[in-house]
């Protein structure tokens, strides 16, 4: 059954089902589409590709490539502006500005392993936040999900002596369970996910502190406010695999890059990802189209927060860090990941590059300490300026998308468009 266009493909099953059947009233289109026979017929239809459809595909590919280029340009502009403003702050100590800039870049390039180490958990948390953004949700609960994933992984490694891949899976599941709470409240009761996520962050903080002091064998006997270091735990494959003796190069960054590619394919190349994004664009329209908004909202949160749980598990399973008792603040990594996702316009592939850039700046700032009046606070200010500028990435993206930013992105003149239209007619 070969048809010329999409309209024929949609109308042919209606005519087929209505033909030769005597009815008091002719069924309307929606009644036909609700019948199993209609789905069976449409699933076997073959629509011939017309020249117009080829042109539309070319236009779509060109627009997609243009939007990707614009995203890179807008993010690059924000990063460059942030660096310029940061270096202008160095004029407070003009005598050491040359030495400061040289030490900044020199320390970063000499400690690329540490850059990768910092980028691993940040990348996973940023992917979690960016994935929720693409689905129309704001996951500000990444700090709590990060913390619960790390704590559960520590308990599995220290107390149960489980291998790293089992404890990492425990961190993923614990993060998914905690993250499902805001998802369920959003889906069934329309409670704002920002409020519930913030409340869950504090609940997780106090829950972690409770487990730290009440789970046997988790506290370090030499320091009662810290968890035991995994390097002192004797077991097979307790710590996460690494590629260097200092454990800075490890499989966390490999997990992050692979998951970024998978999320990109799922979001933009699969029907499942389209449904998730459709719910984010308009929940009512998705319900009208037959897409379950409740189910997809919960799925979006579960998938996203599982990544944050994995980030926390990977961070603590390396053996380089321990959990420290703190009742005043949650993990900063989850908050730092929010502007990183914004800087990449929430694109999973773009998040890979923005994460490495921010991680490089954070590590390079250590090289400024001890030079003149520069200290660790100065680095925090520079990073904060860049991250604050990431909020303007969306604005820059809209400016470039309209073609007002660069000459080669500007739209054609009206007279030229009319001339082209007359020529095509």
Buried (B, 14 or more C-beta within 10 A) or exposed (E): EEBEEEEBBBEBBBEBBEEEEEEEEEBEEEEBBEEEEBEEBEEEBEBEEEEEEEEEEEEEEEEEEBBBEBBBBBBBBBBEBBBEBBBEBBEEBEEBBEBBEEBBEEBBEEBBBBBBBBBBBBBBBBBBBBBBBBBBBBBBBBBBBBBBBBBBBBBBBBBEBBBBEEBBBBBBBBBBBBBBBBBBBBBEEEEEBBEBBBBBBEBBBEBBBEBBEEBEEBBBEEEEBBBBBBEEBEBEBBBBBBEEEEBBBBBBBEBBBEBBEEBBEBBBEEEEBBBBBBBBEEBEEBEEEEBBBBEBBBBBBBBBBBBBBBBBBBBBBBBBBBBEBBEEEBBEBBBBBBBBBBBBBBBBBBBBBBBBBBBBBBBBBBBBBEBBEBEEEBBEEBBBBBBEBBEBBBEBBEBBBEBEBEEEBEEEEEEEEEEEEEEEE
